Amino acid sequence: DDVGSISFKEFFLILALLISREAGKTLNYLYLHGKDIYEMIADPITNHCQSFERFTKLGFSLGMTEEQVRVMLKDYTIDYTEQIDYEDFIIYYYTIFEEFDRFKKLNTNLSQHNKDKGDKNCTIS
């Protein structure tokens, strides 16, 4: 509500997002909290996300730039000057979170593979 403080619900949503990011479960987060997170960033009067910049704030919370969000949504025809309604918000962030989770899983598997490989080749003199 732009007054410099957040409610417990908003705090919980942000904390849950950060935890889901670390676990690579942002799609689960979207499924469970999509409506609430949309309401948090949407204009309370129009119930629409007023700008693409505001829309990308959720991606920014995950460490993505506006440009990265645009690239992930390249398959959609988006008018970046229009408001974003709830249905579009869910569709777009489903695409973004699916890609984010896939990338997280790939990096986790790669890190584990490198760790396992490094342990086998380690010699102590």
JOCORFEN-V132757 format. One record per residue. RES is the residue in three letters. PSI is psi as a letter, one per 30 degrees, with the letter a starting at -180 (* if undefined). OMEGA is omega in radians with two decimals (none if undefined). Layout:
BEGIN
((RES:PSI:OMEGA) (RES:PSI:OMEGA))
END
This chain:
BEGIN
((ASP:g:2.98) (ASP:h:3.10) (VAL:g:3.08) (GLY:g:3.08) (SER:l:3.10) (ILE:l:3.10) (SER:l:3.08) (PHE:e:-3.14) (LYS:e:3.12) (GLU:e:3.09) (PHE:e:3.14) (PHE:e:-3.13) (LEU:e:3.13) (ILE:e:3.12) (LEU:e:3.12) (ALA:e:3.09) (LEU:e:-3.13) (LEU:e:3.11) (ILE:e:3.14) (SER:e:3.09) (ARG:e:-3.13) (GLU:e:-3.13) (ALA:f:-3.08) (GLY:h:-3.09) (LYS:h:-3.10) (THR:f:3.06) (LEU:e:3.07) (ASN:e:3.11) (TYR:e:-3.14) (LEU:e:3.12) (TYR:e:-3.07) (LEU:e:-2.97) (HIS:g:-3.07) (GLY:e:-3.12) (LYS:e:-3.13) (ASP:e:-3.12) (ILE:e:3.08) (TYR:e:3.13) (GLU:e:-3.14) (MET:e:-3.11) (ILE:f:-3.12) (ALA:l:3.04) (ASP:k:-3.07) (PRO:f:-3.12) (ILE:e:-3.08) (THR:f:-3.07) (ASN:h:3.05) (HIS:l:3.02) (CYS:j:-2.93) (GLN:f:-3.10) (SER:l:3.08) (PHE:e:3.10) (GLU:e:3.11) (ARG:e:3.09) (PHE:e:-3.07) (THR:f:3.13) (LYS:e:3.12) (LEU:e:3.07) (GLY:e:3.09) (PHE:e:3.10) (SER:f:3.12) (LEU:g:3.11) (GLY:g:-3.14) (MET:k:3.04) (THR:l:3.08) (GLU:e:3.13) (GLU:e:3.10) (GLN:e:3.09) (VAL:e:3.12) (ARG:e:-3.14) (VAL:e:3.14) (MET:f:-3.13) (LEU:g:-3.06) (LYS:f:-3.11) (ASP:f:-3.13) (TYR:k:3.03) (THR:j:-3.04) (ILE:k:2.99) (ASP:j:-3.02) (TYR:f:3.10) (THR:f:-3.11) (GLU:l:3.03) (GLN:l:-3.12) (ILE:k:3.13) (ASP:l:-3.04) (TYR:e:-3.10) (GLU:e:3.10) (ASP:e:3.10) (PHE:e:-3.12) (ILE:e:-3.14) (ILE:e:-3.11) (TYR:e:-3.12) (TYR:f:3.00) (TYR:e:3.12) (THR:e:-3.12) (ILE:e:-3.10) (PHE:e:3.09) (GLU:e:3.11) (GLU:e:3.13) (PHE:e:3.13) (ASP:e:3.12) (ARG:e:3.12) (PHE:e:3.13) (LYS:e:-3.13) (LYS:e:3.12) (LEU:e:3.12) (ASN:e:3.11) (THR:e:3.12) (ASN:e:3.12) (LEU:e:3.11) (SER:e:3.13) (GLN:e:3.12) (HIS:e:3.13) (ASN:e:3.12) (LYS:e:3.12) (ASP:e:3.14) (LYS:e:3.14) (GLY:e:3.14) (ASP:e:-3.10) (LYS:f:-3.08) (ASN:g:-3.09) (CYS:k:3.07) (THR:k:3.13) (ILE:k:-3.13) (SER:*:none))
END
